[in-house]
């Protein structure tokens, strides 16, 4: 996984400079944990419903780590 290539990329996200190497990979791991939980919740919803009638049918997920917080997210 490539976490960044330059300070200009970090500036696109509101940071002055990119984070140090180790911090970038810790952040990337936390981000992937949050995304994986959302993917898992979507798969559970699909398995339980077999067909999806509305976006509300997807399970919402919450995830919190030191750097990332996801509240009431759902993949539709």
Secondary structure as the mmCIF struct_conf table of DSSP 4:
data_model
#
loop_
_struct_conf.conf_type_id
_struct_conf.id
_struct_conf.beg_label_comp_id
_struct_conf.beg_label_asym_id
_struct_conf.beg_label_seq_id
_struct_conf.end_label_comp_id
_struct_conf.end_label_asym_id
_struct_conf.end_label_seq_id
BEND BEND1 UNK A 5 UNK A 5
HELX_RH_AL_P HELX_RH_AL_P1 UNK A 7 UNK A 12
TURN_TY1_P TURN_TY1_P1 UNK A 13 UNK A 14
BEND BEND2 UNK A 16 UNK A 17
HELX_LH_PP_P HELX_LH_PP_P1 UNK A 18 UNK A 20
HELX_RH_AL_P HELX_RH_AL_P2 UNK A 21 UNK A 49
BEND BEND3 UNK A 50 UNK A 51
BEND BEND4 UNK A 54 UNK A 54
HELX_RH_3T_P HELX_RH_3T_P1 UNK A 55 UNK A 57
BEND BEND5 UNK A 58 UNK A 58
HELX_LH_PP_P HELX_LH_PP_P2 UNK A 59 UNK A 60
STRN STRN1 UNK A 61 UNK A 64
BEND BEND6 UNK A 66 UNK A 67
STRN STRN2 UNK A 69 UNK A 73
#
